[in-house]
Amino acid sequence: MNLTSRQLPTGAGKSDPFGIHGVNPLALGSEKVELLDLCTMDVKEPAPILTIEQQAEKGYVDALTHHLEAAARNMASLHQNHVAHHIVEKVLDLCPHPLIAVNNRRHLECANTLATQLLKLGKVLHLVEGEVRASKFAEAAFAKAMHAAEQSPLQVRQVVKLVPGPRPTVRLFIDPLRQAESFRALGSPAHFFLLVHDLSNPLQGADPNLLAKCFGLSPTEARVAVQLAQGAVIKQIAQAHRTSVSTVRSQVLSIFNKTGVRRQTDLVRLVAQLP
């Protein structure tokens, strides 16, 4: 028998180390894996078919859940804003003059206690639907100064006379907040500080405790110093403190020695320079 002339099956003459009688075990393995995958595959339960009433109820519950979540987020945001607003008001109260924060439309953002009292009084500044406005005398100048402050590239402070006269005693200082250009690019509106300065009573907010700590004054001397700086005379101070004029004179002499001033006008200037 001539083995060399025997007809071999197609492909049997190839060198296949994994071939066994023309069957590839790797192919069997892959088929086996595919079969196992099919056997172990998770079968999902079909979604239940809801009636029209159930669908409507589910939609209502989903919408209610969405609104409740949004309301909770809004409440948390409002609480944070309230806390921040309260902190800002406390900081503004450190200023001894009426101080108001507004946006570019003059809408009131916050104000210190002195400014709140000034707005309620309504003589030089007042509120109209949340917008800070001046009296008829100064309203046009106020609007013009606000526009100039917003358009100025250098953000220059603007000054408005709030009362008529050749030497007005009440002025409004408009200070643009130095906002970063990135905030302007995002469309954030410009904000301004409005500070009211009354020359007729410039030291209304002078703090006796601050004077006492700065110059080593006693509590009584500090109160007398504030009254002197506000323009009171010795007789008025004695009546207010229910003491003698000689006692107040002694206190004034002690105040001058401790502060290093010689006249009442010097004391006014010294107190006015304190922060």
C-alpha positions as a LaTeX table, in Angstrom:
\begin{tabular}{lrrr}
\hline
Residue & $x$ (\AA) & $y$ (\AA) & $z$ (\AA) \\
\hline
Met1 & 0.00 & 0.00 & 0.00 \\
Asn2 & 1.47 & 3.34 & $-1.04$ \\
Leu3 & 0.83 & 5.76 & 1.82 \\
Thr4 & 2.23 & 8.72 & 0.02 \\
Ser5 & $-0.47$ & 8.53 & $-2.65$ \\
Arg6 & $-3.37$ & 8.42 & $-0.15$ \\
Gln7 & $-5.81$ & 11.36 & $-0.43$ \\
Leu8 & $-5.90$ & 13.32 & 2.79 \\
Pro9 & $-8.86$ & 15.46 & 3.86 \\
Thr10 & $-8.73$ & 19.09 & 2.89 \\
Gly11 & $-6.56$ & 21.01 & 5.31 \\
Ala12 & $-5.19$ & 17.88 & 6.93 \\
Gly13 & $-1.79$ & 18.40 & 5.39 \\
Lys14 & $-1.29$ & 21.68 & 7.27 \\
Ser15 & 0.84 & 21.70 & 10.37 \\
Asp16 & $-1.64$ & 22.37 & 13.16 \\
Pro17 & $-0.35$ & 21.44 & 16.61 \\
Phe18 & $-3.85$ & 21.85 & 18.08 \\
Gly19 & $-5.63$ & 19.86 & 15.42 \\
Ile20 & $-7.11$ & 16.53 & 16.51 \\
His21 & $-8.66$ & 14.55 & 13.69 \\
Gly22 & $-9.45$ & 17.82 & 11.90 \\
Val23 & $-11.29$ & 19.35 & 14.90 \\
Asn24 & $-10.06$ & 22.57 & 16.53 \\
Pro25 & $-10.58$ & 22.45 & 20.30 \\
Leu26 & $-10.32$ & 26.22 & 20.54 \\
Ala27 & $-13.40$ & 26.54 & 18.41 \\
Leu28 & $-15.20$ & 24.15 & 20.73 \\
Gly29 & $-14.11$ & 26.20 & 23.70 \\
Ser30 & $-15.46$ & 29.40 & 22.23 \\
Glu31 & $-18.75$ & 27.71 & 21.45 \\
Lys32 & $-18.88$ & 26.41 & 24.99 \\
Val33 & $-18.29$ & 29.90 & 26.42 \\
Glu34 & $-21.04$ & 31.31 & 24.27 \\
Leu35 & $-23.42$ & 28.62 & 25.48 \\
Leu36 & $-22.50$ & 29.28 & 29.11 \\
Asp37 & $-23.02$ & 32.99 & 28.64 \\
Leu38 & $-26.45$ & 32.35 & 27.27 \\
Cys39 & $-27.28$ & 30.07 & 30.20 \\
Thr40 & $-26.09$ & 32.47 & 32.87 \\
Met41 & $-27.44$ & 35.68 & 31.32 \\
Asp42 & $-29.69$ & 37.73 & 33.61 \\
Val43 & $-33.22$ & 37.82 & 32.40 \\
Lys44 & $-34.96$ & 41.19 & 33.09 \\
Glu45 & $-38.52$ & 41.19 & 34.12 \\
Pro46 & $-40.69$ & 43.00 & 31.62 \\
Ala47 & $-41.87$ & 46.44 & 32.74 \\
Pro48 & $-45.33$ & 46.28 & 34.23 \\
Ile49 & $-48.08$ & 47.70 & 32.11 \\
Leu50 & $-49.69$ & 50.62 & 33.92 \\
Thr51 & $-53.23$ & 51.69 & 33.53 \\
Ile52 & $-54.06$ & 55.26 & 32.51 \\
Glu53 & $-54.88$ & 56.12 & 36.11 \\
Gln54 & $-51.60$ & 54.64 & 37.34 \\
Gln55 & $-49.63$ & 56.51 & 34.69 \\
Ala56 & $-51.27$ & 59.78 & 35.70 \\
Glu57 & $-50.57$ & 59.08 & 39.37 \\
Lys58 & $-46.91$ & 58.25 & 38.65 \\
Gly59 & $-46.50$ & 61.45 & 36.64 \\
Tyr60 & $-48.02$ & 63.46 & 39.47 \\
Val61 & $-45.72$ & 61.86 & 42.08 \\
Asp62 & $-42.63$ & 62.43 & 39.90 \\
Ala63 & $-43.56$ & 66.08 & 39.35 \\
Leu64 & $-44.26$ & 66.59 & 43.07 \\
Thr65 & $-40.91$ & 65.03 & 43.99 \\
His66 & $-39.12$ & 67.31 & 41.54 \\
His67 & $-40.80$ & 70.43 & 42.92 \\
Leu68 & $-40.13$ & 69.45 & 46.53 \\
Glu69 & $-36.43$ & 68.89 & 45.78 \\
Ala70 & $-36.27$ & 72.28 & 44.04 \\
Ala71 & $-38.03$ & 73.94 & 46.99 \\
Ala72 & $-35.54$ & 72.38 & 49.42 \\
Arg73 & $-32.62$ & 73.69 & 47.36 \\
Asn74 & $-34.19$ & 77.15 & 47.22 \\
Met75 & $-34.76$ & 77.19 & 50.98 \\
Ala76 & $-31.12$ & 76.28 & 51.60 \\
Ser77 & $-29.98$ & 79.01 & 49.20 \\
Leu78 & $-32.25$ & 81.60 & 50.83 \\
His79 & $-30.91$ & 80.68 & 54.26 \\
Gln80 & $-27.33$ & 81.14 & 53.07 \\
Asn81 & $-28.20$ & 84.47 & 51.46 \\
His82 & $-29.93$ & 85.64 & 54.64 \\
Val83 & $-26.89$ & 84.77 & 56.76 \\
Ala84 & $-24.56$ & 86.51 & 54.29 \\
His85 & $-26.83$ & 89.59 & 54.18 \\
His86 & $-26.87$ & 89.76 & 57.98 \\
Ile87 & $-23.07$ & 89.59 & 58.10 \\
Val88 & $-22.73$ & 92.35 & 55.50 \\
Glu89 & $-25.09$ & 94.60 & 57.46 \\
Lys90 & $-23.01$ & 94.08 & 60.60 \\
Val91 & $-19.85$ & 95.01 & 58.69 \\
Leu92 & $-21.50$ & 98.14 & 57.25 \\
Asp93 & $-22.53$ & 99.20 & 60.75 \\
Leu94 & $-18.84$ & 99.69 & 61.55 \\
Cys95 & $-18.95$ & 102.78 & 59.33 \\
Pro96 & $-19.82$ & 105.95 & 61.33 \\
His97 & $-21.77$ & 107.37 & 58.36 \\
Pro98 & $-24.87$ & 106.22 & 56.47 \\
Leu99 & $-23.63$ & 103.60 & 53.98 \\
Ile100 & $-25.74$ & 101.94 & 51.27 \\
Ala101 & $-24.90$ & 99.26 & 48.70 \\
Val102 & $-26.79$ & 99.46 & 45.38 \\
Asn103 & $-26.52$ & 97.94 & 41.92 \\
Asn104 & $-26.19$ & 99.86 & 38.65 \\
Arg105 & $-29.95$ & 100.51 & 38.66 \\
Arg106 & $-29.74$ & 101.99 & 42.15 \\
His107 & $-31.70$ & 99.08 & 43.58 \\
Leu108 & $-31.05$ & 98.74 & 47.30 \\
Glu109 & $-28.91$ & 95.71 & 48.18 \\
Cys110 & $-28.18$ & 96.42 & 51.85 \\
Ala111 & $-27.63$ & 99.35 & 54.21 \\
Asn112 & $-26.28$ & 99.98 & 57.68 \\
Thr113 & $-28.44$ & 101.18 & 60.54 \\
Leu114 & $-27.69$ & 104.88 & 60.02 \\
Ala115 & $-28.59$ & 104.63 & 56.32 \\
Thr116 & $-31.82$ & 102.79 & 57.10 \\
Gln117 & $-32.84$ & 105.61 & 59.44 \\
Leu118 & $-31.87$ & 108.19 & 56.81 \\
Leu119 & $-33.96$ & 106.48 & 54.12 \\
Lys120 & $-36.97$ & 106.32 & 56.45 \\
Leu121 & $-36.58$ & 110.02 & 57.20 \\
Gly122 & $-36.73$ & 110.69 & 53.46 \\
Lys123 & $-35.24$ & 114.19 & 53.41 \\
Val124 & $-32.11$ & 113.73 & 51.27 \\
Leu125 & $-32.53$ & 110.09 & 50.18 \\
His126 & $-35.58$ & 107.84 & 50.02 \\
Leu127 & $-36.80$ & 104.58 & 48.46 \\
Val128 & $-39.21$ & 104.26 & 45.55 \\
Glu129 & $-40.08$ & 100.61 & 44.85 \\
Gly130 & $-36.71$ & 99.48 & 46.17 \\
Glu131 & $-34.73$ & 102.12 & 44.23 \\
Val132 & $-32.65$ & 104.72 & 46.06 \\
Arg133 & $-33.54$ & 108.24 & 44.93 \\
Ala134 & $-32.53$ & 111.71 & 46.00 \\
Ser135 & $-34.65$ & 114.80 & 46.59 \\
Lys136 & $-35.91$ & 116.86 & 43.66 \\
Phe137 & $-32.92$ & 119.15 & 44.03 \\
Ala138 & $-30.31$ & 116.38 & 43.66 \\
Glu139 & $-32.07$ & 113.59 & 41.69 \\
Ala140 & $-30.78$ & 114.64 & 38.25 \\
Ala141 & $-27.22$ & 115.06 & 39.53 \\
Phe142 & $-27.48$ & 111.71 & 41.32 \\
Ala143 & $-28.50$ & 109.89 & 38.15 \\
Lys144 & $-25.76$ & 111.59 & 36.13 \\
Ala145 & $-23.10$ & 110.73 & 38.72 \\
Met146 & $-24.19$ & 107.08 & 38.83 \\
His147 & $-23.89$ & 106.85 & 35.05 \\
Ala148 & $-20.45$ & 108.48 & 35.13 \\
Ala149 & $-19.28$ & 106.13 & 37.89 \\
Glu150 & $-20.38$ & 103.08 & 35.89 \\
Gln151 & $-18.88$ & 104.24 & 32.59 \\
Ser152 & $-15.58$ & 105.47 & 34.00 \\
Pro153 & $-12.78$ & 102.97 & 33.18 \\
Leu154 & $-10.85$ & 104.15 & 36.23 \\
Gln155 & $-13.90$ & 103.78 & 38.49 \\
Val156 & $-13.49$ & 107.29 & 39.91 \\
Arg157 & $-15.45$ & 108.34 & 43.01 \\
Gln158 & $-18.30$ & 110.71 & 42.25 \\
Val159 & $-19.66$ & 113.42 & 44.57 \\
Val160 & $-23.22$ & 114.77 & 44.62 \\
Lys161 & $-24.52$ & 117.75 & 46.61 \\
Leu162 & $-27.69$ & 116.64 & 48.37 \\
Val163 & $-28.76$ & 120.04 & 49.72 \\
Pro164 & $-28.69$ & 123.45 & 48.00 \\
Gly165 & $-26.51$ & 126.38 & 48.95 \\
Pro166 & $-23.07$ & 127.80 & 48.18 \\
Arg167 & $-21.52$ & 125.65 & 50.92 \\
Pro168 & $-23.65$ & 122.48 & 51.13 \\
Thr169 & $-23.19$ & 120.47 & 54.30 \\
Val170 & $-24.54$ & 117.13 & 53.05 \\
Arg171 & $-22.77$ & 115.27 & 50.25 \\
Leu172 & $-23.19$ & 111.86 & 48.68 \\
Phe173 & $-20.05$ & 109.92 & 47.74 \\
Ile174 & $-20.50$ & 107.23 & 45.06 \\
Asp175 & $-17.79$ & 104.55 & 45.13 \\
Pro176 & $-17.77$ & 101.81 & 42.46 \\
Leu177 & $-16.84$ & 98.41 & 43.80 \\
Arg178 & $-13.60$ & 97.13 & 42.28 \\
Gln179 & $-14.97$ & 94.05 & 40.55 \\
Ala180 & $-12.72$ & 91.70 & 38.58 \\
Glu181 & $-13.06$ & 91.77 & 34.82 \\
Ser182 & $-14.02$ & 88.10 & 34.87 \\
Phe183 & $-17.22$ & 88.93 & 36.76 \\
Arg184 & $-18.06$ & 91.64 & 34.24 \\
Ala185 & $-17.55$ & 89.14 & 31.42 \\
Leu186 & $-20.11$ & 86.86 & 33.04 \\
Gly187 & $-22.64$ & 89.65 & 33.02 \\
Ser188 & $-22.52$ & 90.48 & 36.74 \\
Pro189 & $-24.03$ & 93.95 & 37.29 \\
Ala190 & $-21.87$ & 96.72 & 38.71 \\
His191 & $-22.35$ & 97.60 & 42.37 \\
Phe192 & $-21.72$ & 100.82 & 44.25 \\
Phe193 & $-21.38$ & 102.11 & 47.79 \\
Leu194 & $-23.27$ & 105.30 & 48.60 \\
Leu195 & $-21.86$ & 107.15 & 51.60 \\
Val196 & $-23.67$ & 110.19 & 53.02 \\
His197 & $-21.42$ & 112.71 & 54.75 \\
Asp198 & $-23.03$ & 115.43 & 56.86 \\
Leu199 & $-20.59$ & 118.21 & 57.76 \\
Ser200 & $-23.07$ & 119.69 & 60.20 \\
Asn201 & $-22.70$ & 116.60 & 62.40 \\
Pro202 & $-19.64$ & 114.71 & 61.15 \\
Leu203 & $-18.97$ & 112.84 & 64.38 \\
Gln204 & $-22.41$ & 111.47 & 65.11 \\
Gly205 & $-21.07$ & 107.92 & 65.14 \\
Ala206 & $-17.93$ & 108.59 & 67.23 \\
Asp207 & $-17.30$ & 105.69 & 69.60 \\
Pro208 & $-16.34$ & 106.58 & 73.21 \\
Asn209 & $-14.92$ & 103.09 & 73.77 \\
Leu210 & $-12.56$ & 103.56 & 70.82 \\
Leu211 & $-11.40$ & 106.93 & 72.17 \\
Ala212 & $-10.79$ & 105.42 & 75.59 \\
Lys213 & $-8.66$ & 102.60 & 74.17 \\
Cys214 & $-6.68$ & 104.87 & 71.83 \\
Phe215 & $-5.77$ & 107.59 & 74.33 \\
Gly216 & $-6.19$ & 105.98 & 77.75 \\
Leu217 & $-9.25$ & 108.00 & 78.67 \\
Ser218 & $-11.62$ & 107.03 & 81.44 \\
Pro219 & $-15.18$ & 106.12 & 80.35 \\
Thr220 & $-16.47$ & 109.50 & 81.54 \\
Glu221 & $-13.64$ & 111.39 & 79.81 \\
Ala222 & $-14.33$ & 109.49 & 76.59 \\
Arg223 & $-18.01$ & 110.51 & 76.65 \\
Val224 & $-17.04$ & 114.14 & 77.34 \\
Ala225 & $-14.51$ & 114.02 & 74.47 \\
Val226 & $-17.18$ & 112.82 & 72.04 \\
Gln227 & $-19.54$ & 115.57 & 73.13 \\
Leu228 & $-16.78$ & 118.17 & 72.72 \\
Ala229 & $-15.98$ & 116.81 & 69.26 \\
Gln230 & $-19.67$ & 117.07 & 68.35 \\
Gly231 & $-19.64$ & 120.77 & 69.25 \\
Ala232 & $-21.08$ & 120.84 & 72.76 \\
Val233 & $-19.85$ & 123.46 & 75.26 \\
Ile234 & $-18.77$ & 122.79 & 78.82 \\
Lys235 & $-22.02$ & 124.07 & 80.35 \\
Gln236 & $-24.12$ & 121.75 & 78.14 \\
Ile237 & $-21.94$ & 118.77 & 79.02 \\
Ala238 & $-22.23$ & 119.56 & 82.75 \\
Gln239 & $-26.02$ & 119.66 & 82.49 \\
Ala240 & $-26.12$ & 116.41 & 80.53 \\
His241 & $-23.89$ & 114.65 & 83.08 \\
Arg242 & $-25.59$ & 116.33 & 86.05 \\
Thr243 & $-22.29$ & 117.57 & 87.41 \\
Ser244 & $-20.56$ & 120.91 & 88.01 \\
Val245 & $-18.88$ & 123.03 & 85.37 \\
Ser246 & $-15.58$ & 122.89 & 87.29 \\
Thr247 & $-15.65$ & 119.08 & 87.17 \\
Val248 & $-16.15$ & 119.09 & 83.41 \\
Arg249 & $-13.34$ & 121.63 & 83.00 \\
Ser250 & $-11.02$ & 119.31 & 84.90 \\
Gln251 & $-12.06$ & 116.43 & 82.67 \\
Val252 & $-11.50$ & 118.53 & 79.53 \\
Leu253 & $-8.00$ & 119.47 & 80.73 \\
Ser254 & $-7.23$ & 115.79 & 81.33 \\
Ile255 & $-8.55$ & 114.92 & 77.85 \\
Phe256 & $-6.32$ & 117.58 & 76.23 \\
Asn257 & $-3.27$ & 116.30 & 78.12 \\
Lys258 & $-3.88$ & 112.66 & 77.18 \\
Thr259 & $-4.69$ & 113.32 & 73.52 \\
Gly260 & $-2.01$ & 115.99 & 73.03 \\
Val261 & $-4.36$ & 118.68 & 71.70 \\
Arg262 & $-4.75$ & 122.29 & 72.84 \\
Arg263 & $-8.09$ & 123.40 & 71.42 \\
Gln264 & $-11.53$ & 121.95 & 70.85 \\
Thr265 & $-11.10$ & 122.23 & 67.07 \\
Asp266 & $-7.96$ & 120.08 & 67.31 \\
Leu267 & $-9.93$ & 117.47 & 69.21 \\
Val268 & $-12.62$ & 117.48 & 66.49 \\
Arg269 & $-9.96$ & 116.90 & 63.83 \\
Leu270 & $-8.34$ & 114.12 & 65.90 \\
Val271 & $-11.60$ & 112.26 & 66.48 \\
Ala272 & $-12.63$ & 112.63 & 62.83 \\
Gln273 & $-9.44$ & 110.88 & 61.71 \\
Leu274 & $-10.19$ & 107.74 & 63.73 \\
Pro275 & $-11.48$ & 104.78 & 61.65 \\
\hline
\end{tabular}
